[in-house]
Amino acid sequence: MIDALLNSIFTVVLTIIFLYKWIIIISAILSWVRPDPYNPIVQMLYRLTEPAYAFVRRYIPTVVGGMDLAPLILIFALIFLETFLKSLAF
């Protein structure tokens, strides 16, 4: 019974990581086209991603050649975390 509970928790956490990776990708692509900042979807994406970007930027210089690499660093960190959790759970 405990095994099933842990398995379910790992599955939910892995799904959240998967969805957050897509949120980061969509946010990064939208930043290339300068969307309307008053659009509710753009505001939601900004609120979901900016705290994580700020955390990465605090410890790693992310601007290289005028391009911000914080989304890429964050995606790599999430891929590492996802792989690590999968190896633990399954």
C-alpha positions in Angstrom: 0.0 0.0 0.0 2.8 2.4 0.8 4.5 1.5 -2.5 1.4 2.4 -4.4 1.2 5.7 -2.5 4.8 6.6 -3.3 4.4 5.6 -6.9 1.4 7.9 -7.2 3.2 10.8 -5.6 6.2 10.3 -7.9 3.8 10.2 -10.9 2.2 13.5 -9.9 5.5 15.2 -9.3 6.9 14.0 -12.7 3.7 15.3 -14.4 4.1 18.7 -12.8 7.8 18.8 -13.9 6.7 17.8 -17.4 4.1 20.6 -17.5 6.4 23.2 -16.1 9.0 22.4 -18.8 6.3 23.2 -21.4 5.4 26.4 -19.6 9.0 27.5 -19.7 9.3 26.6 -23.4 6.1 28.6 -24.3 7.2 31.5 -22.2 10.6 31.6 -23.9 9.1 31.5 -27.4 6.6 34.2 -26.5 9.5 36.4 -25.3 10.8 36.5 -28.9 7.7 38.2 -30.3 7.0 40.8 -27.6 3.4 39.9 -26.7 0.9 42.3 -25.1 1.9 42.5 -21.4 -1.7 43.0 -20.4 -2.9 39.7 -21.9 -3.9 37.4 -19.0 -2.1 34.4 -20.5 1.1 36.4 -20.8 0.7 37.6 -17.2 0.1 34.1 -16.0 3.2 32.8 -17.8 5.3 35.6 -16.4 4.1 34.9 -12.8 4.8 31.2 -13.2 8.3 31.5 -14.7 9.8 34.7 -13.4 10.5 33.5 -9.8 12.4 30.5 -11.2 14.3 32.7 -13.6 15.2 35.1 -10.8 16.5 32.2 -8.7 18.7 30.9 -11.5 19.9 34.5 -12.3 20.9 35.1 -8.7 23.5 32.3 -8.8 24.5 32.0 -12.5 25.1 34.8 -14.9 22.7 33.9 -17.7 23.0 36.7 -20.2 25.3 35.7 -23.0 25.5 37.9 -26.1 22.3 39.6 -25.3 20.4 36.3 -25.0 19.1 35.1 -21.7 19.9 31.5 -21.0 17.9 31.1 -17.8 15.1 29.1 -19.5 17.6 26.7 -21.0 19.4 26.2 -17.6 16.1 25.7 -15.9 15.0 23.1 -18.5 18.2 21.2 -18.1 17.8 21.3 -14.3 14.2 20.0 -14.6 15.3 17.2 -17.0 18.0 16.2 -14.5 15.4 16.2 -11.6 13.0 14.2 -13.7 15.5 11.6 -14.7 16.7 11.3 -11.1 13.2 10.8 -9.7 12.4 8.3 -12.4 15.4 6.2 -11.5 14.4 6.4 -7.8 10.7 5.5 -8.4 10.8 2.9 -11.1 
